[in-house]
């Protein structure tokens, strides 16, 4: 005779009472997990901005000598006459001119090359993709000396200066532009362009109203990167500068005798301008949501 077992009733735990506090260990672990990432981010940002803060501090410093890099006395004299050392503002203007022209040239050429590599198939495409990365991976000493040898072999060794620096900057900035714009194009949904063409838009209208606005953030990011690389470059510039003095070359030359505090004023102004551009772009992006 088979025996039947009566089903046992399901035991349910009583829900926690409203207002009941979790154990202290659980609360501590949750607080640490919630604030660990924030604390790590603050430490990293503090590490990155510490040298910049020191530059800002030294811009208000009146050192005892040009070889003294410690804060001595607070003064505003450096800000009243930032161009006081001879050649400082001239070198800054030269760097700005070269940076602007190199940005325009490398952005135009790099954007066209990125479109060709992403949108078109041709023989040697994979080889071209590989060669694009070589200027980025090549040490700047090798690149600078190679460009100098190229200019000397072409008969321009005696006229090294503004234009040879510009050509060199366009050459190494173009690789960064291609990589940045390619990343933007790779994430672009081609169905948007196809939908525009289905709605009887011409190729030029599709490019102007669909493709270009979508790719424009990548182009702007590439141009800002190219300008910062060109303005900041010293090694390649020093090989091909001749008698032309850019701002990094001026700072390096001044370091042999002691960097004047006015250089810190220029550095602070450049940081404020760059920071303002980034903040303005972020505020505009949030308003457009």
ABEGO torsion letter per residue (X at the ends): XBBBBBBBBBBBBBBBBBGBBBBAAAAAAAAAAAAAAAAAAAAAAAAAAAAAAAAAAAAABBBABAABABBABBBAAAAABAAABBGAAAAAAAAAAAAAAAAAAAAAAAAAAAAAAAABBBBGAAAAAAAAAAAAABBAAAAAAAAAAAAAAAGAAAABEAAAAAAAAAAAAAAAAAAAAAAAAAABBAAAAAAAAAAGBBAAAAAAAAAAAAAAAAAAAAAAAAAAAAAABAAAAAAAAEABBBAAAAAAAAAAAEBBAAAAAAAAAAAAAAAAAAAAAAAAAAAAX
